[in-house]
Each structure stands twice: as C-alpha cells, then as structure tokens.
C-alpha cells in the first residue's frame, strides 16, 4: 500500500469530525458499549473493505470515464460518495445513510489528493473510531 505525506491538509481532515463528535456527546442520553470484536470490525475491517472498494476501485473507475470538478471535489468522488451513501440504506435509516455522504466526500478528496489508498483508510478508521467510541452504536 502506497504511503502519503501527512501535511496540514490531512491534519485538518482529521479534525473535521470533532465538532460532530462533541455535539453527539452532548446530546447522547444513552451510551451503548460495543464488544471489542464488534468495535474492531466497525473501526478497522469495514473501513478497509469499504475504502478498497469505493476509493480503490469505484472512484478510479469513474475518474477514467468522467472528468471535472464541483466545489474542488472531483465528479468521480461525488458519484462514488453518492453510491457509498446509497449502500448504507441497507443498515441505516435514510437520514443516517445520507449523513455518510459527507465523510465519504472527505475520504474521496484524500484519495484524489494523496493518490494513496492509505489516506482514506486512515481517515475512515479514525472517523468510525471516534463515532463508535461516543455513540457506541
């Protein structure tokens, strides 16, 4: 797996979910803890599998067919993130599935910027870890 250089942009991508986590923490009334194996699955296995599929296969495939940008995001990223959010309808209600679209854009942006699958995998693992440590869902 190709490495990437951690720069100010990547550090700011790491900080993006913190306000969401703080809001979630403040409004969380019931905490449900996860079993360690479930937590590892949600924070390591799923992000690795999802990023390999969405940023390693789907986004590059779309990028070969579609060029262009919207708000500094590649159209391939936007399309792959749309598919990513739609696939989350299987296990989430529509609002939460839609909410996965925004972090997916961040993961896709990191893939476009760093050209290394390790960047979106790292972000996805980190975002999931923070979310599941707070929400425990």
N, C-alpha and C positions, 0 to 999 in steps of 0.2 A: 504494500500500500504506500503510495507516494506521500511524503511529508509536506508540510507547508510551514511558512514562517508566521509565527504569532506576532501580529502587529497591532497598532491602535484600533484599526477597524475590527479585527477579530475580538479584541478585548471589549469593544463597545457592543458587539453582537452577543457576547457572554453576559453583559449587563442588562440587555433588553428585557428579559423576563422578570427581573427583580421587582419592579413596581406591581406587576400582576401577582407575583407570589405574596407580596406584602398585603395587597387588597384581599386576596384569598385567605390569608392567615387571619386577618382582622374579622372577616365575616364567616369564618369556619366555625360552626356551632358544635359539630360532632366530628371527632377525629377517629378514623378507622385505620388501624395499623395493618400493614401488609406483612405477610410471611416473607422471610428473607429470600426464599427462592422466587416468589412472585415478584418481589421488588427487583431482583437481579434480572429477571426476564423482561420486566417492563422498562428497565433503565439501560440494559445492555443488549440483550438479544433482539428485541423488537426494533430498536433504533438501527442496529447494524443491518438487519434484514430489510427494513423499510428504506434506509438510505442507499443500500446496494441496489435495490430495485428502482427507486424513484430518481435518485441523483446519479447512480452508476449506469442505469440502462435507459429509463424512460426519458429523462431530461436531455441527455446527449442525443438520443434518437430524434427527439422533437427538434433539437437545435440544428440538426442536419437538414431538416425539412422546412423549418420556419426561422426566419431571422427577424431582428428588430427588437426594440425595447419600448417599455412603457414605465415611466417614473423610475428610470435607472434599473429596471428589472427586465431580464430577457423574457421574451414571449414564451420561450420554452419553459422557463421557470414558472411563469404564471399558469401555463397549461398543466405542467406536471403537478403543481401545487393544487390546482383545481381537482385533478384526478385523485390526489392524495386525500383531500378533504372528503370527496365523494366516497372513497373506500372506507372512511371512518363512520359512515352512516350505518354500517353493519353492526357496530358495537356502541354507538353513541346516539343520543337524540340529535336532531338536526342542528340545534344551536351549538352544541359542543363539537359536532363534526365540522361545522363552518369555522369554529374557532381554531381548528387545526390548520386552516388555510394560512393564517398569518405566520406562525412559526415555520411552516413549510416554505414560505417565501424567503425567510431568513436562511434556512438550510440550503435552498436553491441558489440564493445570492452567494453564499460562501463557496458553493461548488463552482459557480461561474467565476468568482474572483480568484480562488486559490487553485483551481484545477486539480484538486486532490480530494478524494472521497473521505479522507480522514477528517477534513474540516466539518462537513455536515454531520458526520457520525459523531464527532466530539460534541458539537452543539446539541444535537438531538438527545444524546445520552445525558448531557448536563441539564437541558430543559426538562426532560422527563424526570430526572432525579429530584430536582427542585420541586416540581409539581407533586410527585408522589410522596415526597417527604412531608409536604404540608397537607395535601388533601388526603393522601392515603387511599385513594380510590382505585 
